[in-house]
Structure formats: structure tokens, C-alpha cells
């Protein structure tokens, strides 16, 4: 029986990240068989269990917090017991949204390699990385990974040219979420509602967003704002409080799990989304959607599914409102072929792990960095109390 440990941005309650978690576990089951023993690393065990419906073992991973270091050796024992570590992808390799995220991911990979456990990375988004320290460390650690699947051309270029990982280890694939079997299990309909999947972003055209909601509300009987993560709720509430007429037609929904999210989207007549996985959900459910690009990954996905229009900058909504009501054709057959390369990548997991001086050095430096950050966070927390 193959023992697989799945790791990613799991436990934070972000619908997109938890969908990556579910897709990763389902991919392992379909690749290695139902008898495969799969476990998960998560920052919040209860959140991952509830949102993904995963019934296997879930270990807590809270690097670089001090309580992680207290259980460090049992953590290494878990890694040593596994046959394969699968990194579930997403935007793990960037330091814009979180300064610790990339370091946390690299340390996890380094520990797995030092335990002689092969690592395969699927559907990875890369960049931007501002820290030269992280770029250098990433180059030495990732050169020992069995295979790295990236989700778009931008990530491929960034990984090979900026970080310097050899092209022989990097596969240009797609996102892993379209491989979830859940899409075929959801019945679609059209209940006359329009769904918005937006998020707070510095360059968002807020005035244009208000006008867009007003325009859409004239066409549909109800408007639903879906909160993909908890921080979306105050973002939406702020708009509703400033536009009191919305209180009659607009409601905020925070889905409890992946399945309820899909069911909600499947009943919508139209979807307007800034988020990548909002686009992916809409496409896989066969829904007409309008995308607002706040990050290259959104525009890249729309290009890969041959979306004929309906992609606008999130900073330029107002001038394009008249175009947002049109129907836009897509074709995702070629993209799904690319997504399946993530499945093929798991087949190279038998490659033996090799060590060298730079892997040891990079791991040791990351450990010192993590301990320093952990103590710093603990001191800040205590001072805050």
C-alpha cells in the first residue's frame, strides 16, 4: 500500500485552496488506487476536514510557530514513514501575500527530501518573489524534487529563468482543481440569480464595481456575494452599508464546504469573478462567466480555455460595464489535457532522492530562519497581550 502525504495552503478556509486539497487527494486515489493511504498536512485540522470532507488522517503543520518546533522530531518521523509527498500547488511560491508562505513550503520539501521521501509538486503557481534569499534557497532545494508541474507559462518562465530550476524537472501543466470528480455530481440549473466572487484588492475599481452590481441587479432577481474566505465578508459588508438599496436584493454567503460552493454556483444564471478558482468552477460547471483580472493567473486561465472576450482588468470595470452582459464562448478540452499532466507527474515518484551539500545547507539555514521567525512572532504576540 502506497503511503502519500499531501501538503499545500490547506486549513486557512479559502475555498480555492481547500478545493486544491480535495483535488489532490482525489488525484492520488485515482492514480494509486483506492487502497492508497493518504494523509494531509494542514494549518487547521478541523477546517480542512469540514471543507473538503476528507476522512483520512490530518496532521497539523504550523511552521514557523514555536509549537511546531516542539513537535519537530515526530514530524520528521511522519515524513520518514511516507512513500511520497505531493505538494498540492497553488500560489505557494511567492512572498507578496505572505512573507512566510514560501519559506514554509520550502522547509516542508527540504525535510521530506532529507528523510529520503520523494516529492512531486502539482499545479504550482510561481512568483513574484522579492527576496533573493528565498530565490537562492529555492533553487538548491527544488533541484532535488522528482517533478514540478506548473499551472501556466508565466510560472514556468519564472521558475526556470528567475529561480533557476532546470527545465528537465519542470512540466507545463494546468490547475489541478478541474480534475475533481465533484463537477459531474452537481446538477446545474438557472434560478435567475447572479453571483459575484470578488475580493479586496488595492487596484480594484470600486466605483465601477458598484455600477456593475447596479447594472446586473436590473437583469436578475437576486444578487449573491460569495465569500471565498472570511476576509471577504467585511469587504462585501462595506459596499452594502454604503449602498443601502442593495439590502433588498444582495446577500452574502460564506459556503461551509466545497460541495455547497459548487451547488450555489451551479444554480446561478451568471457569474462575475475576480478569483481564479471562481473562473475554474464556473467553466467546469458550464456557466457563462465574466472575469476580472487582478493577477496574471486569471487572464492566463481565460486564454488557455480560449475564452472569447469577457476578461477585463479589475482596475477598469466602469468603461466595460456594457460588455459584461454578453455571452462568451470557451473551449477547455485542450486545457483539461494539460491538467492531466499533473496525474502523469505522479508516475515519476519512484525516482530516488539524492542529497548534496547545498541541500543540507539550505535546509539548515531555513531551520534557523524559521526558529527566528517563530520566536519573533511569539514575542510580538506576548507584547500584544
Secondary structure as GFF3:
##gff-version 3
##sequence-region A 1 385
A	DSSP	beta_strand	3	7	.	.	.	ID=ss1
A	DSSP	alpha_helix	15	32	.	.	.	ID=ss2
A	DSSP	beta_strand	37	42	.	.	.	ID=ss3
A	DSSP	alpha_helix	45	52	.	.	.	ID=ss4
A	DSSP	beta_strand	57	60	.	.	.	ID=ss5
A	DSSP	alpha_helix	66	70	.	.	.	ID=ss6
A	DSSP	alpha_helix	72	80	.	.	.	ID=ss7
A	DSSP	beta_strand	84	87	.	.	.	ID=ss8
A	DSSP	beta_strand	90	93	.	.	.	ID=ss9
A	DSSP	alpha_helix	101	114	.	.	.	ID=ss10
A	DSSP	beta_strand	118	126	.	.	.	ID=ss11
A	DSSP	alpha_helix	132	142	.	.	.	ID=ss12
A	DSSP	beta_strand	147	150	.	.	.	ID=ss13
A	DSSP	alpha_helix	153	157	.	.	.	ID=ss14
A	DSSP	pi_helix	158	163	.	.	.	ID=ss15
A	DSSP	three_ten_helix	167	169	.	.	.	ID=ss16
A	DSSP	beta_strand	170	172	.	.	.	ID=ss17
A	DSSP	three_ten_helix	177	179	.	.	.	ID=ss18
A	DSSP	three_ten_helix	181	185	.	.	.	ID=ss19
A	DSSP	beta_strand	193	197	.	.	.	ID=ss20
A	DSSP	alpha_helix	206	217	.	.	.	ID=ss21
A	DSSP	beta_strand	222	226	.	.	.	ID=ss22
A	DSSP	alpha_helix	231	242	.	.	.	ID=ss23
A	DSSP	three_ten_helix	244	248	.	.	.	ID=ss24
A	DSSP	beta_strand	250	253	.	.	.	ID=ss25
A	DSSP	alpha_helix	258	266	.	.	.	ID=ss26
A	DSSP	beta_strand	270	273	.	.	.	ID=ss27
A	DSSP	alpha_helix	276	284	.	.	.	ID=ss28
A	DSSP	beta_strand	289	293	.	.	.	ID=ss29
A	DSSP	alpha_helix	296	304	.	.	.	ID=ss30
A	DSSP	beta_strand	311	313	.	.	.	ID=ss31
A	DSSP	three_ten_helix	318	323	.	.	.	ID=ss32
A	DSSP	alpha_helix	333	339	.	.	.	ID=ss33
A	DSSP	alpha_helix	341	345	.	.	.	ID=ss34
A	DSSP	three_ten_helix	346	348	.	.	.	ID=ss35
A	DSSP	alpha_helix	357	384	.	.	.	ID=ss36
###
